[in-house]
């Protein structure tokens, strides 16, 4: 039987909300043992964001499969002592507590590195642990606003939040890849480098293209709804049956094919208004009027067939329900059943397939579900565990 790639790696995570749980869930997907430390009683507050998945939060179910839940009151010295018992043999410690909280608990990266030289501490913060905003709380939408993403998203009439927690997801991805890199570094050099990721700097990296465009072009890309700000034609257009179809022209060969074989106007390739990609962006309104007239003559399915026949990338615009029924997910077998307390849910496999290696899709834990087993493993007696419960330490 094949082992999971991270079998034998233990991750202790003092995590909440989205960014850190997303990083550690991906480590768990690869087989790492992830011990999620939660508050006694209530646990991670993301458990209560909503109750739509068999009474559980959609965020929590997405982010916390294949983990063990241990409840600890870290304000109590006995709770901190148990955490340190875990860290003695752990490989990775991940935390995304409020600014300064880890340091006050004696869990800052520097202190942990001195105490546990093999441990890789990973800190996920809002704006970094140094600098003028180190003490500010940061939530996803705040960071979308601060990085300028919201100013790019929406229509000419108004801005919009990106529909998913993109700053949290970006930070979780960089924390995940940073921890993998640190594990590799430790394996090859013996040194365990601490990892630090901020939501702000993670999303700042994703803002690279509009940042360059703005700095060197003199103005930022405009908000154009589903139209691409710097490529034309690239966006959605309404078909005769009222449905929207998105298509994209990426190069001059595709532009020539679109003009001759879809629009029926080969002379447009010689029109100075549309001679280059930049020209087409500059004359977007005239170009859109020509395309809209062609779209108004056919239904969506016919348009998609015609565009695909000439090698132009295109697609209908799905809602989430249509995405869930997508034929690619079904044909490629991307769904698995995952247990949640009291039920099962349908989950998607992680996107990175490692040939010949299994993907772990274990249950989502109840609050404190593994507390007794973990404490017993650490050498605590049943009487000791009962006393800790009585005092709400666990």
VENWOMO-V49317 format. One record per pair of residues at least 4 apart in sequence whose ideal C-beta (glycine too) atoms are under 8 Angstrom apart, sorted by the first residue. I is the first residue (numbers start at 1). J is the second residue. Records with the same first field share a line. If there is no record, write none. Layout:
# VENWOMO-V49317
I=J ; J
This chain:
# VENWOMO-V49317
2=356 ; 357 ; 358
3=7 ; 31
4=30 ; 31 ; 32 ; 357 ; 358 ; 360
5=30 ; 31 ; 354 ; 357
6=27 ; 30 ; 31 ; 32
7=31 ; 32
9=27 ; 31 ; 32 ; 33 ; 91 ; 92 ; 183
10=32 ; 33 ; 35 ; 86 ; 89 ; 90 ; 91 ; 92
11=24 ; 27 ; 28 ; 32 ; 33 ; 34 ; 35 ; 90 ; 91 ; 92 ; 93 ; 94 ; 179
12=35 ; 37 ; 83 ; 86 ; 87 ; 90 ; 92 ; 93 ; 94
13=20 ; 21 ; 24 ; 34 ; 35 ; 36 ; 37 ; 67 ; 93 ; 94 ; 95
14=37 ; 74 ; 83 ; 93 ; 94 ; 95 ; 96 ; 97 ; 102 ; 107
15=20 ; 21 ; 24 ; 36 ; 37 ; 44 ; 94 ; 95 ; 96
16=20 ; 21 ; 44 ; 45 ; 46 ; 96 ; 97
17=21 ; 44 ; 45 ; 46 ; 59 ; 96 ; 168
18=22 ; 46 ; 59 ; 63 ; 140 ; 165 ; 168 ; 169 ; 172
19=23 ; 96 ; 124 ; 167 ; 168 ; 169 ; 171 ; 172 ; 175 ; 197 ; 199
20=24 ; 94 ; 95 ; 96 ; 124 ; 172 ; 175
21=25 ; 36 ; 44 ; 46 ; 60 ; 63 ; 64 ; 172
22=26 ; 63 ; 168 ; 169 ; 172 ; 173 ; 176
23=27 ; 94 ; 122 ; 124 ; 171 ; 172 ; 173 ; 175 ; 176 ; 179
24=28 ; 32 ; 34 ; 36 ; 67 ; 94
25=29 ; 34 ; 63 ; 64 ; 65 ; 66 ; 67
26=30 ; 172 ; 176 ; 350
27=32 ; 34 ; 92 ; 176 ; 179 ; 180
28=32 ; 33 ; 34 ; 65 ; 66 ; 67 ; 360 ; 362
29=66 ; 350 ; 359 ; 360 ; 361
30=360
31=360
32=91 ; 92
33=68
34=66 ; 67 ; 68
35=67 ; 68 ; 70 ; 86 ; 90 ; 370 ; 374
36=44 ; 64 ; 67 ; 68 ; 69 ; 70 ; 365
37=70 ; 71 ; 72 ; 74 ; 83
38=42 ; 43 ; 44 ; 69 ; 70 ; 71 ; 72 ; 367 ; 368
39=43 ; 44 ; 71 ; 73
40=71 ; 72 ; 73 ; 368 ; 392 ; 393 ; 394
41=71 ; 367 ; 392
42=47 ; 48 ; 367
43=47 ; 69 ; 71 ; 367 ; 368
44=60 ; 64
45=49
46=57 ; 59 ; 60 ; 63
47=56 ; 57 ; 60 ; 367
48=57
49=57 ; 58 ; 59 ; 60
50=57 ; 58 ; 59
51=55 ; 56 ; 57
52=57 ; 58
53=57 ; 58 ; 61 ; 340 ; 345
54=340 ; 342 ; 343 ; 345
55=342
56=60 ; 61 ; 340 ; 341 ; 364
57=61
58=62
59=63
60=64 ; 364
61=65 ; 338 ; 340 ; 345 ; 364
62=347
64=364 ; 365
65=338 ; 347 ; 361 ; 362 ; 363 ; 364
66=360 ; 361 ; 362 ; 363
67=364 ; 365
68=365 ; 369 ; 370 ; 373 ; 374
69=365 ; 366 ; 367 ; 368 ; 369 ; 370 ; 371
70=86 ; 368 ; 370 ; 371 ; 374 ; 375 ; 394
71=367 ; 368 ; 371 ; 394
72=79 ; 82 ; 83 ; 393 ; 394
73=79 ; 392 ; 393 ; 394
74=79 ; 80 ; 83 ; 105
75=79
76=80 ; 391 ; 393
77=81
78=82 ; 388 ; 391 ; 393
79=83 ; 393 ; 394
80=84 ; 105 ; 106
81=85
82=86 ; 375 ; 378 ; 380 ; 393 ; 394
83=87 ; 107
84=88
85=378
86=90 ; 374 ; 378
87=93 ; 112 ; 115 ; 116 ; 119
88=116
90=116 ; 119
91=118 ; 119 ; 120 ; 183
92=119 ; 120 ; 121 ; 122 ; 179 ; 182 ; 183
93=107 ; 112 ; 119 ; 120 ; 121 ; 122
94=122 ; 124 ; 175 ; 179
95=102 ; 107 ; 121 ; 122 ; 123 ; 124
96=123 ; 124 ; 125
97=101 ; 102 ; 105
98=137
99=125 ; 126 ; 129 ; 134 ; 135 ; 136 ; 137
100=104 ; 135
101=105
102=107 ; 108 ; 123
103=107 ; 108 ; 111
106=111
107=111 ; 112
108=112
109=113 ; 121 ; 123 ; 194 ; 196
110=114 ; 194
111=115
112=116 ; 119 ; 121 ; 194
113=117 ; 119 ; 121 ; 192 ; 194
115=119
117=192
118=186 ; 192
119=192
120=179 ; 182 ; 183 ; 186 ; 192 ; 193 ; 194 ; 195
121=194 ; 195
122=175 ; 178 ; 179 ; 182 ; 194 ; 195 ; 196 ; 197
123=129 ; 194 ; 195 ; 196 ; 197
124=171 ; 172 ; 175 ; 196 ; 197 ; 198 ; 199
125=129 ; 134 ; 138 ; 196 ; 197 ; 198 ; 199
126=133 ; 136 ; 137 ; 138 ; 139 ; 142 ; 143 ; 198 ; 199 ; 200
127=131 ; 133 ; 134 ; 136 ; 138 ; 198 ; 199 ; 200
128=133 ; 134 ; 196 ; 198 ; 200 ; 201
129=134 ; 196
130=134
133=200
138=142 ; 143 ; 167 ; 198 ; 199 ; 200
139=143
140=144 ; 165 ; 166 ; 167 ; 168 ; 199
141=145 ; 150 ; 161 ; 167
142=146
143=147 ; 167 ; 199 ; 200 ; 203
144=149 ; 150 ; 153 ; 161 ; 162 ; 166 ; 167 ; 203
145=149 ; 150
146=200
147=167 ; 200 ; 203 ; 204 ; 207
148=152 ; 207 ; 210 ; 211 ; 220
149=153 ; 162 ; 166 ; 167 ; 203 ; 206 ; 207
150=154 ; 159 ; 160 ; 161 ; 162
151=159 ; 220 ; 223
152=210 ; 220 ; 221 ; 223 ; 229
153=159 ; 160 ; 161 ; 162 ; 223
154=158 ; 159 ; 160 ; 223 ; 225
155=160 ; 223 ; 224 ; 225
156=222 ; 223 ; 224 ; 225
159=223
162=166
164=169
165=169
166=170 ; 203 ; 206
167=171 ; 199 ; 200 ; 202 ; 203
168=172 ; 199
169=173
170=174 ; 199 ; 202 ; 203 ; 205 ; 206
171=175 ; 197 ; 198 ; 199 ; 202 ; 203
172=176
173=177 ; 202
174=178 ; 197 ; 202 ; 205
175=179 ; 195 ; 197
176=180
177=181
178=182 ; 195 ; 197
179=183 ; 195
180=184
181=185 ; 195
182=186 ; 192 ; 193 ; 194 ; 195
183=187
184=188
185=189 ; 191 ; 192 ; 193
186=190 ; 191 ; 192 ; 193
197=201 ; 202
198=202
199=203
200=204
201=205
202=206
203=207
204=211
207=211
208=212
209=213
210=214 ; 220 ; 221 ; 229
211=215
212=216
213=217 ; 220 ; 221 ; 230
214=218 ; 219 ; 220 ; 221
221=229 ; 230
222=229
223=229
224=228 ; 229 ; 235
225=235 ; 236
226=235 ; 236 ; 244 ; 246 ; 317
227=232 ; 234 ; 235 ; 236 ; 284 ; 288
228=232 ; 234 ; 235 ; 248
230=281
231=248 ; 249 ; 250 ; 277 ; 281
232=249 ; 277 ; 280 ; 281 ; 284 ; 287 ; 288
233=247 ; 248 ; 249 ; 258 ; 280 ; 284 ; 287 ; 288 ; 291
234=247 ; 248 ; 249
235=246
236=244 ; 245 ; 246 ; 317
237=244 ; 245 ; 246 ; 247 ; 288 ; 291 ; 292 ; 295
238=242 ; 243 ; 244 ; 292 ; 295 ; 296
239=243 ; 244 ; 245 ; 295 ; 296 ; 298 ; 299 ; 300 ; 303
240=295 ; 296 ; 297 ; 298 ; 299
241=299 ; 300
243=299 ; 300 ; 316 ; 317
244=300 ; 316 ; 317
245=295 ; 300 ; 303 ; 304 ; 307 ; 314 ; 315 ; 316 ; 317
246=314 ; 315 ; 316 ; 317
247=307 ; 312 ; 313 ; 314 ; 315
248=312 ; 313 ; 314
249=254 ; 255 ; 258 ; 312
250=254 ; 313
251=255
252=256
253=257
254=258 ; 311 ; 312
255=259 ; 269 ; 274 ; 280
256=260 ; 266 ; 269
257=261 ; 262 ; 310 ; 311 ; 312
258=262 ; 263 ; 310 ; 312
259=263 ; 265 ; 266 ; 267 ; 268 ; 269
260=264 ; 265 ; 266 ; 269
261=309 ; 310
262=294 ; 306 ; 307 ; 310 ; 312
263=268 ; 290 ; 291 ; 294
264=294
265=290
267=271
268=274 ; 290
269=274
270=275
271=275
272=279
273=279 ; 280 ; 282 ; 283 ; 286 ; 287
274=279 ; 280 ; 283 ; 287
275=279
276=280
277=281
278=282
279=283
280=284 ; 287
283=287
284=288
285=289
286=290
287=291
288=292
289=293
290=294
291=295
292=296
293=297
294=298
295=303
298=302 ; 303 ; 306
299=303
300=304 ; 316
301=305
302=306
303=307 ; 314
304=308 ; 314 ; 315 ; 316
305=309
306=310
307=312 ; 313 ; 314
308=312 ; 314
318=322 ; 323 ; 326
319=323
320=324
321=325
322=326
324=329
325=329 ; 330
326=330
327=331
328=332 ; 334
329=334 ; 335 ; 348
330=334 ; 335
334=348 ; 349
335=346 ; 347 ; 348 ; 349
336=346 ; 347 ; 348 ; 349 ; 359 ; 361
337=344 ; 345 ; 346 ; 347 ; 361
338=344 ; 345 ; 346 ; 347 ; 361 ; 362 ; 363 ; 364
339=343 ; 344 ; 362 ; 363 ; 364
340=344 ; 345 ; 363 ; 364
341=364 ; 365 ; 366 ; 369
347=361
349=353 ; 359 ; 361
350=359
353=359
365=369 ; 370
368=394
370=374
371=375 ; 385 ; 394
372=376 ; 385
373=377
374=378
375=380 ; 384 ; 385 ; 388 ; 394
376=380 ; 382 ; 385
380=384 ; 385 ; 388
381=385
382=386
383=387
384=388
385=389 ; 394
386=390
387=391
388=393 ; 394
389=393 ; 394
